[in-house]
Amino acid sequence: MERVSQPRSILRVGHVRAANRAAVLRLLRRHRQLSRAELARRTSLSDAAVSRIIAELVLQDLIVELGSGPETGGRPGVRLALNEDRFKAIGVDIQNFETRVSLGTVAGRVLTTERFRTPSNPTEALEKIAASVRPICEGLVHPPVGIGVSTRGLVDNRTGVAELGSNPAWVHVEMRAYLTGRTGIPVFVENNVRAAALAEYVFGSADVQGAQCLLFLMVSEGVGMAIVLNDKVYRGPRMAAGEIGQMVISDRGGPERDNRPGCLELLASDAATCERYNALAGMKSRASSSSCTQQIRQICQLAMEGDPAARAALNESARYLGLGIFNAVWALDADAVVIDGTLTEAWPLVSAAIREQFPEGPQFLNFRNLVLRPSALGGEASLIGAITVPFAPLFASEENHI
């Protein structure tokens, strides 16, 4: 039988130029400052090619020259950096309890932040966001590149619609259309966990930035996961990739739910940990998400001080979390896992309980060199991710320029 060869994609000159340009910009975003020689070495491009790219980017105000770097025995190279004064974006991080509206730079630096209680009505929330954006824009010499919105639930980033939020009123909310109409600024909408994963991959620790498959887990009122695969956030055909919170990992439910199948969210969320601790300590449960977050912080502190009930509650949640991570790593062959959430304040205890669920032996190569660490962004990952999202076309390999 004659073998039919598969058609090969042809890289045109424009595609190659765009890919090289994006590679230079990504390196400057990751390393903050580099010389032309360092860029040539890291990209394997010729000195002449790098010089042409730099000349174009300087002309467009995308990068600036900062002067000579430290002496190394030869002629010190001129340091280059992204132009943070020129390129800024607005990031909006919508949580159930609180919304933050921030101004940030192309390098992921947060400059100013305004906070307000999130209204349960989505129209009211969007109107308050638009009202917060206006004074920010009035104080800028150059208009922001865009508004990035990070929100909970099922989000279609292509249409800018929040299809299903964690609040019952947040169903098919046309966030992009509303905010663009109210502000006149391009709007980019993303799920909060995916936005946080993007920020962690770009601005997090060095051992995470080089990962081929990064799993980012956010533990709060629920348990969410995002997947960064080969430098790109993987969303899935229905924008639902990474919904690990609904993974069933036990035939028993959480505290006081012994007859219900237990999904990870039911067993390892902040609410589950608080409920478990309250039962062990003989305390009444607390209702609001804000009080639960505060109690998780107290539980972590007590656990680190040796309190038996706090340690038992936290260890049980971390054990279930470890089982979920084990399944995800095994299925996706991930090489790095980052966890964001208040429970990481007791990281020595949490990480130990998680790793106890990982198998040992030569057949389990997935776990031998697995990077497991807390978020390096100090609880700001989803906000920094919101600021980062509008700049995504700038750092893409396609011919998309801001």
Sequence and secondary structure as in RCSB ss.txt:
>XXXX:A:sequence
MERVSQPRSILRVGHVRAANRAAVLRLLRRHRQLSRAELARRTSLSDAAVSRIIAELVLQDLIVELGSGPETGGR
PGVRLALNEDRFKAIGVDIQNFETRVSLGTVAGRVLTTERFRTPSNPTEALEKIAASVRPICEGLVHPPVGIGVS
TRGLVDNRTGVAELGSNPAWVHVEMRAYLTGRTGIPVFVENNVRAAALAEYVFGSADVQGAQCLLFLMVSEGVGM
AIVLNDKVYRGPRMAAGEIGQMVISDRGGPERDNRPGCLELLASDAATCERYNALAGMKSRASSSSCTQQIRQIC
QLAMEGDPAARAALNESARYLGLGIFNAVWALDADAVVIDGTLTEAWPLVSAAIREQFPEGPQFLNFRNLVLRPS
ALGGEASLIGAITVPFAPLFASEENHI
>XXXX:A:secstr
            HHHHHHHHHHHHHHHHHHHS B HHHHHHHHT  HHHHHHHHHHHHHTTSEEEEEE    SS 
  EEEEE TTT EEEEEEE SSEEEEEEEETTS EEEEEEEE  SSHHHHHHHHHHHHHHHHHT SS  S EEEE
ESSEEETTTTEEEE SSTT EEEEHHHHHHHHH S EEEEEHHHHHHHHHHHHS HHHHT SEEEEEEESSSEEE
EEEETTEEE  TTS TT GGG EEESS STT TTS EEHHHHHSHHHHHHHHHHHHT     SHHHHHHHHHHHH
HHHHTT HHHHHHHHHHHHHHHHHHHHHHHHHT SEEEEESGGGGGHHHHHHHHHTTS  STT GGGTS EEEE 
TTTT HHHHHHHHGGGHHHHSSSS   
